[in-house]
Amino acid sequence: MTTATQLHRAASHARGGYGFRTVAQMEWQKLRTVRSTWYILALFAVSMIGLAMIVLSHEGYPRMSAADRATFDPTHDCFIGLVLGQLLLGVVGVLAITSEFSSGMIRATFAAVPRRPLVLAAKAAVLVAGAYPALIAIIGLGLGAIIRHTAGAICALVGALFVLPLLFVSPSLQNAAQNFLPHPMANALTSVRPLPDTLAPGLVFGLLCAYAAIALAAGAWALARRDA
């Protein structure tokens, strides 16, 4: 039985009568039965492990000087793969909703679950898989709900992650911006040693959670106000 058929049958049983758990189960089934999800997650794993191995083997701790060893932060270096990994999981978040708009399946979803913010919340729940990458995925989901177009939402995500930090030419502005832009904020979350001119990791994580909440709220508003 296809997911679309299940959604149509669900709509015929009880319009709008489903709770969060049931909707989350539907969203989990949709997410895990799409091949692109597993391809992207596999690429995420390869990039995280492969880039960490390349960087750490290149640095060569035994060959480091005493000064380099004193500033060596292997935890931070192991997360170098997040440069690519955050974008990959952000794309998963985008595809979790834009693929339904492009295929028209979103109409069946909303027919089964008329409470559209509930659908978005269920999608966010099944995307959660770790702290920083999951929040980027949720931001991608929010952008996808607002823009409703895969290429446009991914471009917006790339802009937020990689283009915005480049707009601050002045070093002083760059130091200030790294506390408030998603990609530079990852340094504070993955470093064991305190970084200069950065907020505490707890504050950075809270701010990133706020960004994800804002993206979801804006996406829920867009879903509720606009036709499928």
N, C-alpha and C positions, 0 to 999 in steps of 0.2 A: 504494500500500500504506500503510495507516495505521500509526501508531507502535505502537498496541496489538497489531496483527497481527504486527509485527516482534518485539515483546517476547515474544509467545506462541511464535513460531517459535524465537526464541533459547532459550527455556526448554526446548523439545523437543530442541534439539541437544546442549546440555551444561549441566546444572544446576550453577551456581556456578563454571563454568570460565572466566569472562571476566576479563580484566585491566582495569586502570584506564583505559587508552586506549579500549578498546571501550565501556566503560560511559559514559565522558565523551562519546563520540560520540553515544550514545543520548540522553544528557541534553541535549546541545547541539541535537539535532534536535527534541526535545520543546519546549525553551525557545524556539527561533526559529520554530516553526510555530504558536505561540499568538499570536493577534492582540493580546491585551492587553499582551504584552511590548513590541511595537513601539509601541503607543499610549502606554504609560507612558514609554518611552525618548524618544519624540518630545516628550512634555510636559516631560520632564526637560531636554532640550536647549533648548526654548523658554523654560523658566523660568530656566535658567542664563544664557542670552544676553540675554533680554528684561529681567530684573530688573537685570542688570549695566548695561545701557544706560540704564535709567530712573534708577538711582542716580547713575551717573557724569554723566549729562546734567543732573540736578537739582543736583548739587554745583557744577558749573561752575568748573573750575580757574582760568580767567582772572579770575573774579570773586572768588576767595578772597583773604583777607588774608594777609599774610606769615606770621602765626602759624599760620593754618590750612594753608597750603602746607607749613610745616615738619613738620606732623603728618599730612599727607595720605598715605594708604596705598592706592594704587589696586589693588594685588594683592588685599588683603583685601576691598575693596569690590566687586571683580569676582566674588568668590565669595559674594555675598549670596544668590544663587539656591540655595545649599546649604540654606538654611532650609527650602525646599520640596523641593529635589532629593534630599536625604538620605532624606526620608520616601518619595518616589516609588521610589527604588531599594530601600529597605527593603521596600516592598510587593511589588516584583518578587521579592525573596528569599522573602517569605512565600508568594506564589502559586506559586513554583517547586515547592513540595511540598504545600501545603494543597489546591491544585486537584486533585492526584492522589488525595488522601484523599476529597475531596467527590465525585469522579466514580467512585471505585472502581478507577481505573487503577493505583493503587499496588500492588494485588495482582498484576497482571501484571508490574510492575517487579520486585517481590520474588521472583516465580516465576522470572524470568530471571536475577536476581542476588540470591541468598539472603544474601550478605554485605551486610547493610543499611548498616553504616558506610561501605562502599565506595560505595554509591549516594549517600549524603550528601556524601562527599568529591568525587565526580564533579559533583554539582550545584554545590558550592561553586566548583569549578574553572571551570565555564562561566559563573559569575556575575561573576568577577573582571573589572573594567573601570575601573581607576583606584584610587587609594589610599583616601582616606577614604570616598567613596560606596560602593566595593566592600565595605569592611569593615562598613558599616552594612547592606548587602544580605546579607552572610553572617550577621550577627547576626539579621536578619529570618528567614533560612533556619533558623537554630537554633531561634528561637522558634516558627516554623511546625512544625518537627519535634516539638517538645515539646507544643504546644497542639493541633495538627492541625485547627484551625478557623480559617478565613481572618479573620473578623471579630475573634475573640478574639486572634489573633496580632498583627493590625494594631493593636488597642487596646493590647496590651502594648508594642508598638514605639513608639507615640505616647507612652505613659506614660514609657518610658525616655528618649526624646529630649526631650520638651517639658514633662512634668508634674514629673518629679523635680527639675529645677532650681528650680521654683517653691516647693518645699517648704522651701527654706532661706531663711528670712525675714531673718535677720541678715546684714548685709553681709560680716562676717568669715567666716561660714560659706559664703556664696556665693563668696567669693574662694577659699576652700579647695576647695569642691566643683567649681569649674570645671576643676580638674586631673584630675578622676576621673569626670566625666559626659560621655557621648559628644558631645552637641550643643555645650556650651561648649568642649570640647576642640578643636572645629573652628577656633576663633579662633586658637589657638596654631599650627595647621597651615597656616593661610591668611594669616597676617600676616608681612610682611617685617620690620617694626619689632618689637623685643622688647616683650612685654606685661608689665605689672607683676603680681607674684604668680602667675606661671605657670611650669610646668616647661618644660624645653627641648623643642623640637619633636620631637627624636628619642625622648625618653622618653615623650612624649604618644602618639606613633605606636606605640611598643612596647606601651604600656598598652592602646591600642585594639586592637592585634593580639591581645593576651591576652584581651580581652573576646570577640572573635570566636572565638578558639580554645575558650574556655570554653563559649560558646553552641553551637558545633558539637559539642563533646564531650558536652554534656548532651543535645543532640538525637540524637546517635548512640546514647547510652545508652538514651534513650526509645524509639528505633526498634527496638533489639535486644531490649528487655524487654517491649514491648507488641505485641499483635496488630495486623495491618493493618486 
